[in-house]
C-alpha cells in the first residue's frame, strides 16, 4: 500500500518539479534501485560486497554499446543490460559464493577493480580511459516526440525502478528470500535441510546483480556516457554508504538515502569538486559509529518507543 | 631476454607487495580486523616522503632517514586506527572493516588535497640510481634485496623469538594465552603498529616504481588483498607465494598478453579459490 502511494507521488513529480530537479531525481532513483539491490546482498544475504559497482558498469556498458551498435530502443538496451548483469553475476558469483565473510569482501573488491582494468584496457570496444561517449539518445515508444524528453525519461526510469523494487521485494518475501536469510543465519542447518548453500547464495547475487545492471542501464541512458570510474571502488563505496545510511535490513531506506546523497552530490559538485569524496568518507565514518542500523533503525526505534 | 627482464621486474614488484601484504595478513590473523586502510597507509608513506624530500634525488642516508621517519609515522597512524576501532568492539567484523575503509578515504583525500591529484614520483636515492648488467635499474635489485631482508626479519621474529611465539599463540588460541598471564591486547596492538609501519615504509620503497596519484590507495590495496586471497589469511608463507605470483602476473602477464592481464589476475585468484576457498596456505576459520 505504502509502495503504491510512493509510486503515485513520484509519478506526479513532473507536474511539480522543474527540468533540472527532475533530472536530479531521475539519477537519484537509479542509484536508489542499485543501493536497494546491494542491501539485498549485505543485509538479507549477509554477503558484504565491495564490488557492486561492477554490476552498474556492466549494465551501463551493455546498454551503451547496444545503443551505439544495435538499437536505440530503451527497452532493448535494458534487456541487454539485465542479460549482461545475469551473465556477469553467474561467472563471478560462481566463485565468490564459495568464500565467506572477509574473503567475500576481498574477492568482490578485487573483481570490481579487475573490471575497471578490463574496461580501461579494452579501448577499442569501451573507449578505454576516455569512456564510452557518443551514446545516442534512446527512443521511448515514440512518446519523446510528444512530450519533453526529461519528463518521458523520468517516467521510463520510474517504471524501471518500480519494477526492480517489485522484483527485490518479491524475492525477499518469497521462499527464495527465506532460504537466503537461512543461509545467512545458519549455513550448516540449511545444508542439512537439503539446500545447496552456494546455490542459494548464487541466486541472491544474480538477482541483485541483474537489478543493479538495470540501474546501470538507466545511468548510461541518462548521461549518454559511461566511464571506467563507474565500475570502481569509489562508486561501490558510495553504494555502500547509501546502504549503511539507509539501513541494511531495509529496501526503502537505502533508496531514500540514495536520492538524498545523489542530489547532495550533484548540487554541491560545482562548489566542492573532488572534496566531495572527503564528505563521503566523513559520512561513512559517522554512519558506522552513530547509525549501526541506519536511518531505518532510528525510525524503528521511534516506532517501538511510541 | 626481455621476458627475463620482466620476470625480474616481477620479483621487485612482488617484494614490494610482500612488505605491504604481510602486515595486512598478520593484522587480520591477530585482531580479526580487515584493515582496509592499508592502501591509504601505503599512499600516505609515499606522499609524506615526497613532501619531505621535495621530489628530488637525495643522498642514501637522507633517504633512509626519511623512510624510517615515515615508518614511525605509520606506527603512530596504526595507534590512531586501533583507538578508532576500539568503540566498535562487539559489533560485527564488517563494521570494523567498513570503518577502516571510511578512514582510508579521509586519509587519502586529505593527502590529495594537500598535494594534488596529478602524477608525482621520486627518483631513487644517490648510489641506487645507476644500473647493473648494462641497463637493468639498480634500484629494482635493491627493492628485491629489501624484500628479502624484511621477509627474513619477519620470519625470524615469527619463528625464532619469544615475541613471535606469542603472536603465533595469539592467532591460534588467544583465550589460553590470556589464561597463562600474557597481555593479549598488548600483543595485538604491537602487531597492528608493526603492520602499519611496514605499510607506510612500503610506500617510500615503492615511490620510484609506482607513481603517486589519485586512486593509488585502492590499486595497491586490491593487489595486497589478492595476494592474501591467493596465499591465505594470517600466513607469512602465503604472503610470500601470493606476492611473487601477483608480481609475475602483473609484469610477465602484462608483457605477454596486455589485453588479458586483468582477467589473468582474476583467473589465478579463481583457480586458487576453487582448489581451497581459504587460500593456498589458509586454514578454515
Boltz contact constraints between the chains, C-beta under 6 A:
constraints:
  - contact:
      token1: [A, 48]
      token2: [B, 94]
      max_distance: 6.0
  - contact:
      token1: [A, 95]
      token2: [B, 270]
      max_distance: 6.0
  - contact:
      token1: [A, 95]
      token2: [B, 273]
      max_distance: 6.0
  - contact:
      token1: [A, 98]
      token2: [B, 277]
      max_distance: 6.0
  - contact:
      token1: [A, 99]
      token2: [B, 277]
      max_distance: 6.0
  - contact:
      token1: [A, 102]
      token2: [B, 34]
      max_distance: 6.0
  - contact:
      token1: [A, 106]
      token2: [B, 225]
      max_distance: 6.0
  - contact:
      token1: [A, 106]
      token2: [B, 229]
      max_distance: 6.0
  - contact:
      token1: [A, 109]
      token2: [B, 222]
      max_distance: 6.0
  - contact:
      token1: [A, 110]
      token2: [B, 222]
      max_distance: 6.0
  - contact:
      token1: [A, 110]
      token2: [B, 225]
      max_distance: 6.0
  - contact:
      token1: [A, 110]
      token2: [B, 226]
      max_distance: 6.0
  - contact:
      token1: [A, 113]
      token2: [B, 222]
      max_distance: 6.0
  - contact:
      token1: [A, 114]
      token2: [B, 262]
      max_distance: 6.0
  - contact:
      token1: [A, 114]
      token2: [B, 265]
      max_distance: 6.0
  - contact:
      token1: [A, 114]
      token2: [B, 266]
      max_distance: 6.0
  - contact:
      token1: [A, 117]
      token2: [B, 262]
      max_distance: 6.0
  - contact:
      token1: [A, 118]
      token2: [B, 262]
      max_distance: 6.0
  - contact:
      token1: [A, 121]
      token2: [B, 259]
      max_distance: 6.0
  - contact:
      token1: [A, 233]
      token2: [B, 218]
      max_distance: 6.0
  - contact:
      token1: [A, 277]
      token2: [B, 109]
      max_distance: 6.0
  - contact:
      token1: [A, 278]
      token2: [B, 109]
      max_distance: 6.0
  - contact:
      token1: [A, 281]
      token2: [B, 102]
      max_distance: 6.0
  - contact:
      token1: [A, 281]
      token2: [B, 105]
      max_distance: 6.0
  - contact:
      token1: [A, 281]
      token2: [B, 106]
      max_distance: 6.0
  - contact:
      token1: [A, 284]
      token2: [B, 102]
      max_distance: 6.0
  - contact:
      token1: [A, 285]
      token2: [B, 102]
      max_distance: 6.0
  - contact:
      token1: [A, 288]
      token2: [B, 95]
      max_distance: 6.0
  - contact:
      token1: [A, 288]
      token2: [B, 98]
      max_distance: 6.0
  - contact:
      token1: [A, 288]
      token2: [B, 99]
      max_distance: 6.0
